[in-house]
Amino acid sequence: MLNRPQKKRDRAPEPPQVKRDENNASNLVDVDSPHVSTVPSDFNAQEIKTKTQEARVELEKEQEELKKKYREGKQKAKETARDVSERAQEAAAGGYDKFDRNKSNPVVIGNMVLLTAASAGLAYGAYQKHLRGALTWELVAAWTGGIGALGLFDYYVSRWFFQNKYPPK
């Protein structure tokens, strides 16, 4: 049954065939226009053939310009950051140099001793109060006010000594 040849009437009809025409068309259709139009014969030689291509080329040019501006801005930002960093390093080095020149000044030494003693005394006192359970926010606020007053007093005394007895180098 499978091996016998089929008769022509038992077969399905042949599908319609598309005619192949290899002739080059001299007129092509512009798909961007709402109607069919003809184009010049040198159409294939043109670099930009449709409005869509023209828009794409313009967008690519704009993108390149934006990328160029981005790279320039990025480079400028790097240079600015480098300049700011160099100035900050110079300022930090200048502050250290000033301290290094004045480390033997009695006012600077007195301020360091006062700061160290006050910090150690406050830390020890706060720890002892904490162990006894007597450390309260009111006590912390009072100590903070006392430290502020001491700092203000030290500022004016140090300024007087710097101006009158031990000028900075």
PyMOL commands that set and color helices and strands:
alter all, ss='L'
color gray80, all
select helices_A, chain A and resi 8-10+43-45+51-101+106-132+137-164
alter helices_A, ss='H'
color red, helices_A
deselect
rebuild
show_as cartoon
